[in-house]
């Protein structure tokens, strides 16, 4: 493969990943994941 093509593929993957992160943050998924993580941690140590 040409080096230029590899750079284009890497840039496209990075851009796609940034779009998915932005979509998750704008949709409120961050708070849902954080709440689940806190609940699991509290259950692990026997508080929740």
N, C-alpha and C positions, 0 to 999 in steps of 0.2 A: 504494500500500500504506500501511497505517497504520504510524505510527512504533512503536507498541507491538508489532505483529507482527514488525517488523524486529528489535527487541530480543530477542524470544522466539527467533527463528530464530538470531540470533547466539549467544545463550546456549546453545542446544541444540547448535550446532556446536562451541562451546568445550568443552562437557561431553563430547561424543562424542570429540573429539580427546584430552581428558584421559584418558578411558577407554582409548583405543587406546594411548596412551603407557604407561599403567599396565600394560596387558596385555603389551606388549612388554618392559617392564622386569622384570615378574614371571616371564616365560617364559624369561629368560636371553638374549634376543636382543641386548642391548647388548654382551655380551662377544663374541658371534659377529661382529657388525658391526665392532667394534673390532679384532678379530684379523684380519679380512679387510682392513681399511683399513691396518693396519700392514704386512701382507704386500705389498700393492700399492705402498705408499710405498717399502718397501725394494727391491722389484723395479725401481721407477722410477729409483732412484739407483744401481742395479747391485750392491747388497749381497746381496739375497735371491735 
